[in-house]
Structures are given as structure tokens and as C-alpha cells.
Amino acid sequence: MKALFKFFHYIEITTDYGNVEGLCAKLKTDPINGLPDDHHELSRRQHVFGKNEIPPAPSKSFFRLAWEAVQDITLIILLVSALVSLGLSFYKPPEGAG
């Protein structure tokens, strides 16, 4: 499966950019040596192409996490069972019964 994914990825690069050399030409880099070591050139490329980082996803608040947890069917069943158990713990059968 991984090989098939690599094959389709290669086909996508080939059709969109011509080949690997075409992709390198669009990125203005050398396919053999890669990026230059010049700090000025790297700063320029970072300005043109952007930083190579994924911004962190915003974290969820405690209340948002609690709300999502309350909507889980297993937790709902446990909460109902706990309430039934609590209600039955206060029940006292009549003295003459039994």
C-alpha cells in the first residue's frame, strides 16, 4: 500500500511539475546540492515561500472537553446508573414487609 501511495505521489509530481527537476526548478533549488548555506538566501526563501512549520492547533478549554465527554453514550449510561444507585440507597423498605 505504501509503495502504491509513493507511485501515485510520483505520478502527481510528474504531471504537475514535469518531473523532479521541474519541481526543483519551480522551487529554485538544486536537485543535487539542495539549498545553499547562505543566510541571506535562506532568509529570502523563507520570505518568498514561508516558514516550513505547522502552527499548533488551538487547545480546547476544560469546559469544552467536559461537554464532549458528557455526550459520550457510555458516560451517559454510567451517570444514569449512578443516579439510580444513589436513589435506591435512600430507599428503605417498610418494616413489616419481607
C-alpha angles and dihedrals in degrees: 000000000000090000090051090052090050090049093052090045089053090048090051092051091046095050096041100041106017095246140325091295089053090052090050090049091054090049090045094232137125113255091212105039100026121205121000122250093232110121092209091053092048091051090050092049090048089053093047101040100024131235119314097234139103114230114237116259114251111261122242121244122243092251092051090052091046091050091051090048093051090055091060111109093220092055091047090054091048092049093049090048090050092051092049090048091049091049092049092049089066094048114103117189116231116270096242097048125096 
